[in-house]
């Protein structure tokens, strides 16, 4: 009987040791991770806000960078060649999802993943159809959907004219190489023709052109309108300083530019763009088909004002 008890205790002890070992192994086993690649064309206030609030949204829902989320972030610094190469580089990591912040970033990713089944969520893209990212916003095909930042150009310019009622000559600064900018500039020209406003265009291909082109048009205009143009927006502080010195207000199409010197913008919040892109990414990672996630703009349009610039320029 005693021998039987000893045998039973020995068996229980062995079982406890085995279970403890399995528990410790499971505790030390790496947590499965999702891998997300983030591609961004350039650093500026609006695009940085999208990235920050995208990751914050994932974190609030349990996907935490460094724990169960691996993030591969690449920034092209406005360089087209780098944009193409970094896109190819991140594909080697076989990410579960790619977030592209801006139209050029989205175009590079879509072209590079044509034969791959990697979901792409674009953010801060003005015209995804015109940029050949998707054909149908309401029912996205393939592996692409996302959040647009296309503001109503006419409403923005109506607001500008309300602030500057004597407006006769409007300066438009943009990079002709950015399809999103060209689409907005064309809409601005239509508005100007309807309202008998003269347009002075300033074509800028790199930020090095900002001073020369701005100095050229400032004497001819009453105000400047900047579309969703990554080249111009990334140099907004310099542009604003030049315009303020000439007592001419700069109106932007994005809220981030207001923080960097534009006097005002009727725009979507890029915090909202990031949050909604993050929410969309979570649904995709949970298994929702992309065709069931329509591409759309944020819900709310707001007026953003730079009070310091407003007072300096003595606007009404």
VENSUL-V144148 format. One record per helix or strand of 2 or more residues. SS is the DSSP state (h for helix, s for strand). FROM is the first residue (numbers start at 1). TO is the last residue. If there is no record, write none. Layout:
<<SS FROM TO> <SS FROM TO>>
This chain:
<<h 2 28> <s 34 40> <h 45 60> <s 69 75> <h 80 91> <s 97 101> <h 103 112> <s 119 125> <s 144 148> <h 153 163> <s 169 174> <h 179 194> <s 198 203> <h 207 218> <s 223 226> <h 230 233> <h 236 245> <s 249 252> <h 255 259> <s 264 268> <h 270 285> <h 290 292> <s 296 297> <s 301 305> <h 307 312>>
